[in-house]
Amino acid sequence: MFISSAYAQSAPAATAGGDLGSSLLSMLPLVLMFVVLYFVMIRPQMKRQKELKAMLDALAKGDEVVTSGGLLGKIAQLGDNQIGLEVGNGVTLQMQRSAVVQVLPKGSIK
């Protein structure tokens, strides 16, 4: 009385060869999203890492730097992985080279 009969739909007829074009077309948005992601996120991050590595490799004794902790100082000693950062008169801190985030212009620290 209140229940109607349910009928199954018949399967659509299979087309030979036409399915390849529609599958490539359906993948187009995914490929476009990956290309946009590459140019918006991945490429700038790789460029930033390359610039940071070049800056760390170019550190020299006497450079005035800022560390990731916010310390300002002058490089007194250089090692492969560590630097000696002079933060005051006769006060030298040993830090990892990777803690340096910025090289300041000469004479910035008074």
N, C-alpha and C positions, 0 to 999 in steps of 0.2 A: 504494500500500500504506500508507505513513505520512502521505500528504498527503490531506486531506479537501477536498471541493469547497467553494468559497466562493460564496455567493449574495448578490446585492445586495438591500438592503431597498427596499421600495416607498416612494415619497414619500407623506407624509401628505396627506390630502385638504385642499384650501384652503378656509378658511371665509370667507365674505363678511361684513365688518363687525365681526367679533369680534376681529380682530387689533389694532385701535386701542386698546382697553382694556388688553390685555396689554402693549403697548409703553409706554403711559403708566405702568402699574404697574411695569414694569422700570426706568423712569427715576426712580422715586420715591427709591430710595436715593442716587442721584447728587445729586438736588436737596436732600435732607436733609443730605448731607455738605457741600454748599456753604453752606447756611444755618448749620450748626454752625461751619464754618470762618470765616464772616463774624463771628459773635458772639464766637468765642473768640480769633481772631487779628487780623482786619482792623480791627474797630471799636475795640478798645483801643489799637492802634497809632495810629490816626487821632486819638484823644482825647489821647494822649501828645504827638503832634506839635503839636496845637493849643495845649496847655498850655505847651510849650516856646517856641513862637512868641510867646505872650502874655507869658511871663516875659522873653524877650529884648527885646520892644518896651517893656516897663515898666522897663528898667534906667535908673538915674539916677546922677548924680554923687554919690559918697559911699557907694554901696552896697558891702557886703562880699560877695565872690563866691568861688566855687571854679571853677577851669577844668578842662577835660578832662584836662590834664596833671597835675593835682593841686596847682597853685599857688593859694595863698590871697592875696588882696589886696583893696585898696579902689580903686574906680573913680575915676580922677583926671580923665580926659578921655573924651568920648563923640563918636563919629563915626557915619556911616551904617553902615559895615561894620566899623569898628575901634574898639577902646577902649584907653585908656591905663590900665594896671593898676599901681598903686603897691604894690610888694611889700616895700619897706623905706623908710628915711628917705632921700628924694631919689632912689630907684631906681624908675623907671617903665618898664614893658615895654609895647610895642605888640602887641596881640593882636587876632585876629578876634573879632567879637562872638559868633559861633557857637561859640567855644571855651568859653563860660560854660555850666556845667551846673547850678549851684545858686546861689541868693542866700541868704546867711547872715543871721541876725538881727544887728541893730546891736550892736556891742561884742563880737562873737565873736573877732575878731582882736586880740591884745594886742600 
